[in-house]
Amino acid sequence: MKILDRYLLKTFLITFTSVFVILFFIFILQTVWLFISELAGKDLDLFMIIKFLLFASPKLVPMVLPLSVLLSSIMTFGDLAENYEFAAMKSAGISFQRTMKGLSVFIVLLSFCAFFFANNIIPYAEYKFINFRKNIAQVKPALAIAEGQFSNIGNINIKVDKKTGEKGEFLENVTIHKKSNLGEGAKTVIKSKKGHLISSEESNLLQLVLIDGYYYEDITPKDYKDRPKMPFAKVYFKKYNINIDLSKLNSADEDKSQITNTNNMLSLSELKYTTDSLTTSYNKEIISVSDNVYQRFGFSYNPNPLDSAQIKNPKTPNLTSFLDNNLKSKILEIANSDALSSKQNLEMNELSFKEKKRDINNHWLSMYEKFVIAYACLLMFFIGAPLGAIIRKGGLGLPIVFAMLIFITFHFLNTFGKKLAQEGGTTPFMGSWISSIVLTPLAIYLTKKAVNDNGDVNFDFITEPFKKVYEFITRKLNNNNNTIQENGD
């Protein structure tokens, strides 16, 4: 490696590392804000919080890495151009493409590392992250219950004054409001002096043992007039057991689509196998539903359809003409009921097919995204490096403006394409690659301009049509004004 390559690589790596750390820290703060309801007020120790953020961090890399490459490329090459180092290189006979050669090799290696990271590290971290959120109560069940406030667990609200023990499993002054299955609010109140949480990592049930307390329950009589006679029932107990389903812990805070959407936990080979299985099952179910519809309605192909004359003057009499009005009415009611039932079945099947198709599209999107992140690193470098050399500005001012505009465009197109592909508006391939397809011509154009003259980017091909329209409208308005003035004179 020559001195020039070492110098450029060192300069780029220093800037890239600084930018990556700063952006990663910003996105980590965003993650903390998104999951603040799961972290705050539950007495999580420092180790649990670090573990939570450690599992959540890898999925931020597909956003942070391309933006870091883009911003560091603009800053590095802009600083070199601003300090006339490119002019010195050019006077020494070193072309712009030669200065990009060493860094291009590094970016290619970085793209391969990004693909490996997206294919292996991110799925594993996503699996651990979701399971950590779901099983946090199994590891330390008392985390789901905060002191001095009501905590919602499934169909009960529980409040404790104090928690003791190594895992906070011993409770004092427990108050429980149990919701009615009929949706009429809290019909049952349980108060006890002490409580004990018993759980096991192998079990999906959390046992709450209450000691020395009272059980109050509102009784709803059949006759509303009898309600004042039976206000509530009160029972004293020395020991009372309540079994709680751990899957209901923190259910209000969990993103159900994120938990059920397992395509983010799979590698490329696993995605291919799963996608083939889902597609085969989807096609078989379509054929099965089609056969059921055919058998239910009895559709058949008539090779000799009736012409208009036969329809107007049918030889076969109307079968309902032999029936009386009451029987005819019953037959029409049955036919109408069958039609409505068939319509509902078809609508339910349609919703089911849409959901399964969306699941298949998500698997395809996850497969393509592993390649998109690798290509995005190359794309952002070949946009940022020539753009920095052209604008001739380093530092954190103008480069950040350009980097944010380009990355926001990339991220918006990427999000829009994925949402459109999920709903079947376009193919998963186009949905994943639309942002790269749109920005690739910009990278080619900027690189070509920087290689040829290292400056003077002409965007007239964008602004010229608008100038022509403006001049045409202005000319028309001036002609109309002159015509009005002549008529007035």
N, C-alpha and C positions, 0 to 999 in steps of 0.2 A: 504494500500500500504506500503510495507516494505521500509526500508532505502535504500537498494540497488536499488530497482525499482525507487524510487524518485531521487536518484543520477544519474542513467543512463538517465532517462527521462529529467532531468534538463540539463544534459550535451548535450544530443541530440537536445533538443529544442533550446538551445542557438546557437549551430552550424547551425541548420536547418533554424532558423530565419535570421541569418546573410547571409547565402548562398542564401536564397530565395530573400531577398531584393536586394542583389548585382546583381544576375542574372536577376531579374525582371527589374531593372534599365537598364541593358545592352540591354534587349529586347525592352524596351520602346524607347531607343535611336535608335534602328534599325527601329522601327515603325515610329519615327519622320523622319528618313532618307528616308523611303519609300514614305511618304506622304509630303515630304518637298515642293513639287511643289504646294500643296494645302494650305500650311501654310505660305509660304514665299511670301512677296510682296503684301499682301492683307489686311494689316492693321488690323489683328485680335487682339483683346484685350486678356488679360491674361485669363479672364473667358472663352472665346470661346476656347482657346487652351487647357485649363484644361478639359473642357467638351469633346473636341475632343479626348484627350488621355484617359479620363475616360471611354468612350464608347469603345475605341480600346483595353483597357487593359485586360478585361476578357478572350478574345480569345488567349492570350499569356499563360494563366495558364496551358493548356495541355502540353506545351513544358517545362515551367519553373518548374512545380511541380515535375515530375519524375526525372529530372536532379538534383533538390535540394535534393530530398530524397536519390538519389544515392551518390552524393558527400558528403552530411552530414553523411551518414552511413559509408562511407569509412574513413572519417576524424575522426569521433567519435571513432569507434572501432579500427582504426589504432593507434590513440593516446593512447587508453587504453592498447593496446598490447605493444606499444613502451615503456610505463612507467611501464611495468610489473604488471599492475593491474589485468590483466587476470590470470597471474601466481599466484598472491596472492589469487584470487577467487578460482582457481583450487585447491590450497593447502588447502583452507578452505572447500573444498567439494562442491563448486558451479560449476556446469557444464556450458558449453557454451550455451546450449539451455535454461538453466534457466536465463542467463543474457539477452537473446533475448525475453523472455516471455513477460515482461512488455512493451517493445517497440513494439512487434508484435501486441499487443492489440491496441496501439496508431496508428500504421500504418493501421490496419483494419478500425478503426474509420475514419482516414484520407481518406481512399479509398471510404468509404460511402459518406463523405463530398464532395470528388472530383466528384463522380457520380451525387450528387444533384446539384453541381455547374455547371457541364456540361449539365445537363438536364433542368435547370431552368434559371440560371444567364446568361450563355453564349448566348443562343438564344435571350433573351431579349436585352442584350447588343449589339448583332450583328444587331438586328432590329433597335435599336436606332442609332447605328453608321452609318448604311447605309442611313437611313432617314435624319440624321443630315447632311451628306455630300450632299445629293440630295436637301435638303430644306434650305441649308445655305443662298441661295440668297433670299428666302422668308422672313427669319428672319431679314437679313441685306443685302439687294441687292447690296449695294455699295461695299461690300467685293470682289465682282467679278471684280471690276475695280480698278486698281492701278493708282496712280498719276504719271504723267510724262512718261508713257510707254503704248504701245498698248496692250490691253487685248482682247483675242479672245473669242467672245460670239456667238456661232452658226455660221451664215454666215456673221458676221460683226466683224471688228476690231475697237475698240474704245479707244481713248486716251483723258484724261482730265488733265488740268494743276493743278487744285485744287478742293478738295471736302470739303464742309462745311455742317453744320447741325448735329443734334444729331446722325443720322445714316449715315451721309455722303451722303445724298440724293440730295444735291444741288451741281451742277457741274459748273465749269467755263472753258471757252475756249475748247469746245468739238470738236474733229475731229473724223469722222467716215469713214472708208473704207468699202463699202458694196460689197461683192463678187457677181460675176455674176452667175446666175443659169446655164449658158452654159459652165462654167468652163474656162472662158477666163480671169481670174484674177479680180481685182477690177475695175468695170466699173462705180461705183458711189462713189462720195466723198461728204460728208456733213460736213459743218463747222458752228458752232454757238457760240455765246458769252456766253450763259447760257444754262443750262439743269436741269431737275428735274426728279428724279426717283420716281415712284409711284408704290407700290406693296401692296399685301394683302396676308395674310397667307392662306386664303380660295381660292385664285385664282392661276392658273398655268401660268398666264401671267404677265410680268413686263412691265410697260408702261414708256417709255422714252419721255419726253416732251422737245423739243428743242425750244429755244426762240432767235429770231433775228439772222438769219444766211442765208447761201446760200447752194443751192443744185446743184451739178455739176454731169453731166452724159455724158459719152462718147456714141455717137450714131454710130452704125455700119450700114452703108447703104447696100442695096442689092448688088449694084455694087461697087467693090473695088475701081474703079477709082474715084468715087464720095466722097471718104473718106476725102480728103483735104477740100471739100466744107462744111462738117458738122463735125468739130472737136469735139464739145461738146455742151451741152445745160446748161444754167445757169438760176437758178430761185431763187429769193429772197423770204424769208418767215419770217413772224413775229412769227408764232407758227407752229410747225410740230411734229406730234405724231408718235412714232415707238413702235410697240408691239413686245416683245421679249419672246420667249418660255423659261420658266425657266428650263425645262428639258435639254436644250442645254448648260446651264451654266456649265463650267468646264468639258464639255464632253470629252475633250482631256485627262483629268487627271483621269477620272473615269475608274475603272475596270469593264467593262460591264458584264463579267462572274460572278463577285462577286455580282453585283446588281441583276442580273436575277436568280442567284443561291440562292433560298430562303430556301433550306433545312437546312442551318445553323441557321435559325431563329425559327426552330420548336422543340418542346419537343418530348419525346419518344412516347407519345400517339398520338400526331399530326402527327408524322412521319409514324406511322403504318397506320393511316387512309389515309394519302396522298399517301403512297406507294401502298396500296391496290387499290385506285382509279386509279392511273397512270397505274398499271399493268393491271387492267380490261380494261381500255381504250386502252392500247397498244395491248392486245390480240384481242379485237373487231376490231381494225383497220387492223390488219394482216388478219383476216378472210375476212373483206370487200375488201381489195386489192386483196386477192386471188380469191374471187368470180368475181371481175371485170376482172382480167386477164383471168379467165376461160371463161367468157362470151365473151371477146374480141377476144380471139384466138380460142375458140371452141374446146379445148382439150377434147377428149373422150376416153373411154376405149374400146378397141376392143378385145372381148374374143377369136376370131379366127384370129390371125395375119397371114399375108401372109408368106409362106415359101420362100426359096431362088429361087426355080424353078418358082414360080408365079411372083416373082419380076423381074427375067430375061426375062420372056415371059408373060407379062401382057395381060389379055384378054380385059381389058378396055382400049380403045385408049386414047392417050394424048389429053386433051381438047384443048390445044393451037394449035394443028395441023389443026383445023378448022378455025383459025383466020389468017388474013393477017399480014404482018410484022409490019405495022404501029400500028395496034390495039394491037398486042402482045407487042410492045415496050412500049405503054402507060400503059398497064396492069402491066408490070414489074416495071415501074417507080412508079406507085401507090403502088404496093406491097413493093417496097424498101422504099418509104416514110413512109408507115405505120409501117414498121419494125423499122426504125430510131426513129419515134415518140414513139413507144412502148418501145424501149430501153431507151430513155430519161426519159419517165415516170417511168420506173422501177428503173433507177439510182436515180431519185429524191426521190422516195419512200424509196429507200435504205438509202439515207442520212437522211431522216426524221426519219426512224426507228432507225438508229444509234444514232441520237441526243436524241430521246425519251428514248432509252435504257440507254444512258449515264445519263440522268436525274434520271431514276429509280435507277441506280447503286449508284448515289450520295446520294440519300435518304437512301438507305441501308447502305452505308458507314457512314453517319452521325449517323445512329441508333447504329451501332456497336461501333463507336468511343466513345460513352458515357460510354460503358463498358470497353473499352480498357484503357482509362485514369485511371479508378479505379484499374484495374488489374496491370497497369504499376507501380503504387505506391508500391504495394506488391512485384512485380518482382524486381524493383530496390533496394528495401530494402534487399531482400534475396540474391541479388548479392553483394551489397555494404558492408553489415555488415560482412559476412564471409571473403570477400576479404580484408577488412581493418584489420581484426584479423590475416589474413595470411601474408600479406606484412609487418605488424608491423611498419607502417609509418603513422604519423599524419601530421598535418599542410597542407600547400597549394602546396607542391611539387609533389611528386609521386601520391598522391590521385587524383589530377586534371588530370594527364596524363591518369590514368586508367579510370576515370569517363568520360573524353571526348571520349576516344576510344570506350567505351561501348555505350555511348549515341549516338555517331555519327553512330555506327552500327545500333542501334535501330531506329534512325530517318531515316536513309537511307532506311532500309527495310520497314519501315512504309510508307514513301513517294512512294517508288517503288511499293509496293503492292497496294496502293490506285490508282496510275496512271494506273497500269495494270488492276485493277478491273473496273475503269471507262471506259476503252476501250473494256471491255468484254473478256480480256485475262485470267481472273480467276474469281471466285465467289467473291462478295463483302465481304463475311465472311472471306475467306482466305486472301483477300487483306488487311483487317483491322487487322487480328490477326497474320499475318505471322511474324512480328517482335517479338511478344510475344512468338510464338511457337518456333522460333529459339533460343531465349535467355533463355527460361525456363529450358532446360537441363543444361545450364551453372549455373543457380541459384541452381538447385538441387545438382550438382556436388560440387560447392564451399561450400554450406551449409553442405553437408555430410562430406567433408574433414575437415571443421572447427569444426564440432561437434566431429569427431573421434579423431583428434590429434591436432587441432588448428594450423596447419602449414604444410609445405612441400607439396605443391601442385605439383603433377607430371603431366606435359603435354607431357609425352613421347608418349602417344597414338596419339598425333597430329604430333610430329616431327619424330617419328620412321619410318613411311613410306618413308619420304623424305630422311632419313639417309640410308635406305636400297637401294633406287634408286641411291643415290650418290655413295655408296660403290660398287654397281653393275657396274655402268658406269666406275668408277675408276679402278676396277679389269679388265674390258674388255680392257680399254686403255693400262694398264700395260702389259697384255698378248699380245696385238698387237705389242707393242714396243719391247717386248722380242723376238717375232717371227721375226720381221724385223732385229733385231741385229744378231740373229742366222743365218738368210739367208745371211746377209752381210758378216759374218765371213766365 
